[in-house]
Amino acid sequence: MRARHFVIGVVAALVLAGGVAYTQGVRSADDVTALARRLQSVRSVDDVVAWMRGLWSPQPAVAQAPNPQAARVVPVDVTAAVRKKVPVRIHALGNVTPIASVAVKARLETTITGVHFADGAMVKKGDLLFTLDGRHIEAQIQEVEAVIASANAQLEQSRRDLERYIELVAKNAATQVQVSNSRTQVNVLTAAVNSNTAKRENLRVQLGYCSIRSPIAGRISAANVKAGNFVRPADTTPLATINQISPVYVSFTVPQRDLPDVRVAFAEGKATVSVAVPGETKRATGQVTMIENAVDATTGMVMIRATMPNADEMLWPGTLVTTDLMLRVEDAVAVPSLAVQTGQAGTYVFVIKNATAEVRQVKVARTIDHESVVESGLAPGELVATDGQLLLGNGTKVSVRNRKAGA
């Protein structure tokens, strides 16, 4: 009888064990192994009863871990939105171009006899650059001068003959035909003198081409030829190139939507340009002197040209520069650009009120010198977070770590 009761107890324990495993949750193989070992230790009805009491005895409650999100306080840096005077500028890429650029070429087919400048030197207007062989022109000039001298001698003789025939006609000692013929001879010789004189002047001009002088003041390139080279007008490569350095042009393009503001500033004489050159710490300044008379239909951009004094030669022709076109100064609300975030709905800032972060959508008009000009959505004096925004959300508690000046 006792053995029978023991078997019934073991079966009941197995059934209860399955129920316990279901209600209390057997989640792993380790839990099943522990339950099997417990069943193997059962040797009598008393062991079954004792084990069942242990299963159904109340267990101590497990303390629940606090929610870290509920008590999170994020340290942030804050600053205040400020209403102040901010410049209205247009930022663009520009290119430095010389006001005058001259490609020096030969106008004669002859040989170079001398180069009179150092490569890359600064030259003045009228400085001698090259000399060419002009001996053949000098010989032609001498030949024409001899012809002119002969024609002048003949002309002088014809004029004396004309005067004598006029006197003889008055005394009826010569005919009127002789007078007319003598006057014709004078005219022919006069024309010959004038023709040869013109030839001489033309040769002198040709001889002047043998001395090539600088037509402008500027910086000259390296000479592409040396003494002894043969040159001719048909050559495509110039002897040298001269670029005017001071002043120079800076050309850049702006969108057509900004054209009305640019025209107003240009008409008032307030359209100034500040230019930054790569590798230079200081900036060059100048004035807008030309607005292109048409908008490029393919790009929607209009070309602007400013004149820069460039006395220190900081702007070099061909350099790619960054330009800031100043249009006006106006009152606006500004915050550091670090405070402005970008999301799917647009730009926003975290406004700090009563140690709580609030997401505020704002409209940024432009960014100038690491400051964002807020067109709408933010009032002067409101505090915005400038650091720690990655941990912030709408309603997050914050602690002010560093309050910037004016906040």
URJONOR-V564576 format. One record per backbone hydrogen bond with DSSP energy under -0.5 kcal/mol. NH is the residue of the N-H (numbers start at 1). CO is the residue of the C=O. Records with the same first field share a line. If there is no record, write none. Layout:
NH: CO ; CO
//
This chain:
5: 1
6: 2
7: 3
8: 4
9: 5
10: 6
11: 7
12: 8
13: 9
14: 10
15: 11
16: 12
17: 13
18: 14
19: 15
20: 16
21: 17
22: 18
23: 19
24: 20
25: 21
26: 21
27: 25
32: 28
33: 29
34: 30
35: 31
36: 32
37: 33
38: 34
39: 35
40: 36
41: 37
42: 39
48: 44
49: 45
50: 46
51: 47
52: 48
53: 49
54: 50
55: 51
56: 52
57: 53
68: 66
70: 67
71: 67
72: 69
74: 397
75: 73
76: 399
77: 387
78: 402
79: 384
81: 382
82: 334
84: 82 ; 332
86: 84 ; 330
88: 328
89: 87
90: 325
91: 89
92: 323
94: 321
95: 251
96: 319
97: 249
99: 247
102: 242
104: 102 ; 240
110: 108 ; 231
112: 229
113: 131
114: 131
116: 129
120: 221
121: 118
123: 121 ; 218
126: 214
127: 124
129: 212
130: 212
131: 114
132: 210
133: 111
134: 132
138: 134
139: 135
140: 136
141: 137
142: 138
143: 139
144: 140
145: 141
146: 142
147: 143
148: 144
149: 145
150: 146
151: 147
152: 148
153: 149
154: 150
155: 151
156: 152
157: 153
158: 154
159: 155
160: 156
161: 157
162: 158
163: 159
164: 160
165: 161
166: 162
167: 163
168: 164
169: 165
170: 166
171: 167
172: 169
173: 168
174: 168
179: 175
180: 176
181: 177
182: 178
183: 179
184: 180
185: 181
186: 182
187: 183
188: 184
189: 185
190: 186
191: 187
192: 188
193: 189
194: 190
195: 191
196: 192
197: 193
198: 194
199: 195
200: 196
201: 197
202: 198
203: 199
204: 200
205: 201
206: 202
207: 203
208: 204
209: 205
210: 207
211: 208
212: 130 ; 210
213: 211
214: 127
218: 123
219: 243
220: 121
221: 241
224: 239
225: 239
228: 112
229: 226
231: 110
235: 232
239: 104
240: 104
242: 102
243: 219
244: 100
247: 308
248: 308
249: 97
250: 306
251: 95
252: 304
253: 93
254: 302
256: 300
258: 255
259: 256
262: 258
263: 259
264: 260
265: 261
266: 262
267: 263
268: 264
269: 266
270: 265
271: 265
272: 270 ; 326
273: 286
274: 324
275: 284
276: 322
277: 282
280: 277
284: 275
286: 273
287: 307
288: 271
289: 305
290: 305
292: 303
296: 301
297: 295
300: 296
301: 296
302: 254
304: 252
305: 290
306: 250
307: 287
308: 248 ; 306
309: 285
313: 310
316: 314
318: 96
319: 316
321: 94 ; 319
322: 276
323: 92
324: 274
325: 90
326: 272 ; 324
327: 88
328: 88
330: 86
332: 84
333: 374
334: 82
335: 372
337: 370
339: 336
340: 337
341: 348
343: 346
346: 343
348: 341
349: 360
351: 349 ; 358
352: 383
353: 351 ; 356
356: 353
357: 396
358: 351
360: 349
362: 347
363: 376
364: 362
365: 363 ; 373
366: 373
368: 371
371: 368
372: 335
373: 366
374: 333 ; 372
375: 363 ; 373
376: 363
381: 81
382: 379
384: 79
385: 350
386: 77
387: 77
391: 388
392: 389
395: 357 ; 393
396: 393
397: 72
398: 355
399: 74
401: 76 ; 399
402: 76
404: 78 ; 402
407: 404
//
